[in-house]
Amino acid sequence: MVAPGINGKMSEFNAALGLQLKHIDAALARRKQISDVYRQALHDVRGIRVLPDAGSRFPIMAISPSSCRMIT
């Protein structure tokens, strides 16, 4: 017993979160693969500037237009 009145049981949410964390490394590796595919495919596209990979464990794909022109 930790302290009187403390419920030490795991909630359903915490149990589900624990199950998801078992697969987090595989999910992050797959996300990195997808990010690399997009970076490679968009690297030479005229008018698109692919921002450099920040080296984060959580890759974020950010695309910035090189030039914007208003179409009227």
N, C-alpha and C positions, 0 to 999 in steps of 0.2 A: 504494500500500500504506500503510495506516494504521500498523500495527505487525506484527511477525512473529507468526504464530499467531492472528491475528484473522480470523474468517470474516465477510466483509462482505456475504454474501448475505442477502436478505430471506427470513424464514420465511413459511410459508403463512399463519400467523395474522396477521402484520403486513400481508401483501398483502391479505387479506380485510378487515382493519380499514381499510386505505386505501381500498378500494372502497366500504365503508359510509360513510366520511367524505365522499365525493363528494356524497352525498344528504342530509347532516345538516341543512342549512338548510331544505330542503323538509319533512323529517320534523318538525323543530321547529315550523315554521309550521303544519303540519297538527295537531300536538298542541295548539298554542295555540288553533286554531279549535275543536277538540273541547272544550277546557276552557271556552271562552267560551259555547258552546252549553249545556253543563251549568249554568254559572253563571246564565245567563239563564233557563233552564227551572226551576231550583230556587229562584230568588231569592224568589218569593212563596209558596212552599209553607209552610204553617203547620207549625211544629214542627221546621223545618230552618233552621239558620243557616249560610249559606255564608261561609266565611272569606275575607277579602279577598285579592286577587291580590297576591303579594309583588313582582310586577314582574320576576321571575326569567326568564331565558331558557328555563328548564326548568319550565314551569308544573306545579304540583302541585295536584290537586283534593282539598281537605280539606273534609269536611262534618261539622259538629258539631251534635248534637241540641240544640235550645233547652231542652227540658225532658225529663227522664226520669221515667217512672212505672213502678213495679214492678207487673207483672200477676200476680195470685195466683189 
